[in-house]
Amino acid sequence: MSNRDSSPVRLQFITVEEFAEMARVSRRTIDRYRHTRPDGFPHEYDIGRGKIARPRFKLDEVQNWLNSRALW
């Protein structure tokens, strides 16, 4: 018998708007970062179907990136 937890890992994704709110910047700033890709910027995932892109970011990657930019 295995002692490992066999439950699947659940990833939490957030929207660009939620990312902007967490970072306390505008949506436009996050869009600019998406295009310029500063060092360590989180990878985005297209969760949408069809022609409309619905980019999402992994919450833990966003938190790590924000923490890496903290001034304290």
ABEGO torsion letter per residue (X at the ends): XBABBABBBBBBBBBAAAAAAAAGBBAAAAAAAAAAGBBGBBBBBBABBEABBBBBBBAAAAAAAAAAABAX
